[in-house]
Amino acid sequence: MNAATPTPVVLLVDDDRALCTLARRKLERENLTLVTLHTGRDAIAWLDANEADLVLLDLFLPDMKGQDLLDALAARKRDVPFVVMTGYG
């Protein structure tokens, strides 16, 4: 990646802080900018004011389900690529 190419921004929304730390280490080694948030409300507010190239989203957040966050983004006409993750079977 050269100086003229912006660094891709990945938003990780997960309440597991250890997972967020591991993800940060890996993704920053790949020259990605990682923003970590731990609640759906914080993620919606952040996405209202910022752009992400990808959202990594926990299925179950402390304040809402991942689907609720996606529904809120769709209602705002925000089209952001996402991957839903879960530690549950």
PyMOL commands that set and color helices and strands:
alter all, ss='L'
color gray80, all
select helices_A, chain A and resi 17-29+40-49+66-75
alter helices_A, ss='H'
color red, helices_A
select strands_A, chain A and resi 9-13+33-37+54-58+82-85
alter strands_A, ss='S'
color yellow, strands_A
deselect
rebuild
show_as cartoon
